[in-house]
Amino acid sequence: MEDKKLYILAGYDDATEAYLSGIQNKLYEQGFVGTHTRNLPAHITLDSFPCEQEEVVKALLQSVAERISVFEVSFSHVGIFNGGYVLFIAPDANRDLLDLKESFGDSFDWAAHTTMLIDEPDVIARAVPAVLKEFKPFVGKVTSLHLYEFFPARYITTVYLKKEEAVRGSIREMAAGEIPECVKVIRKSFRTVADEFGFTKENAPRFTAFATDEGRLAYHFLVEKRPMYVFEHRGKIMGYYSLGLAEDGSAELNNLAVLPEFRRNGIGTKLLEDCFTKARMLGKSKLKIGIVEENKVLRSWYEKYGFVHVGTQKFDFFPFTCGYMEKDLY
């Protein structure tokens, strides 16, 4: 059996993902199951590395994502390769895509493609008309980098490329009618943490990504009267946070969230700094927050803004340790 390796995959924006996965789902509906790994995001495989280099590769992904911006790719053709065993849809290899590939290593036999089906050549031949019926040339976007281990598949992390343009938005109070949209922002934001650390509805039902719903947020807003704020840009809510107010002169920062596709635009920092201002205006002298203790990157981020780690606690209903941090506001 082939040795396990780490694979770097280039991922797409939501519209491209939906289009390509839609074509693949049509194949599944017609009985073309294939031997490839299912339930992966649509992607272009960029390179592979030995498993023992996982931490080095994660750092490399972050470095590349901070340097390369989101870019467009033109999907123009359907093809077969690897002796007739692989059916794919492929983008044109433009300069942006080649630059991204070369960030991880040069390979003369590399060809950009998104796999639709891996199977015996006779099955592939029968599946081609089904793909051609659905496919029309289009322009998509490469927006992210995924890191997986194969085989079996193990998801490790996702990082997002820089946005093409600066996100200039504003922070304001949340309106009651925006509760459903804010629930989506929170769940999608915290889902990346769940995926990275292996949290699921089964092993962590109370984790924010799974437990947050409209009823809970409505209770916080209407009954507890928690101050809630959103970051809005061009009519779209991209970020959120709320404050729990205590009688001991402190406030608790809850559910600071930024949609994954809009991270690294300074939105999180703007929300955090706004939180400091709002808490002071409410007469609070200390700000508290709870985090996943194992999330060292997040802990370092809060420490950069003056938070101090003050303790931990383990609960039976969480597969992780809760970490607690505080910041003096005066």
Buried (B, 14 or more C-beta within 10 A) or exposed (E): EEEEBBBBBBBBBEEBBEBBBEBBEBBEEEEBEBEBEEEBBBBBBBBBBEBEEBEEBBEBBBEBBEEBEBBBBEBEEBBBEEEBBBBBBBBEBEEBBEEBBEBBEEEEEBEBBBBBBBBEBEBBEBBBEBBEEBBEEBEBBBBBBBBBBBEEEEBBBBBBBBBEEEBEBEBEEBEEEBBEBBBBBBBBBBBBBBBBBEBEEEEBEEBBBBBBEEEBBBEBBEEEEBBBBBBBBEEBBBBBBBBBBEEEEBBBBBBBBBBBBBBBBBBBEBBBEBBBEBBBEEEBEBBBBBBBBBBEEBBEBBEEBEBEBEEEEEEEEBBBEBBBBBBEBE
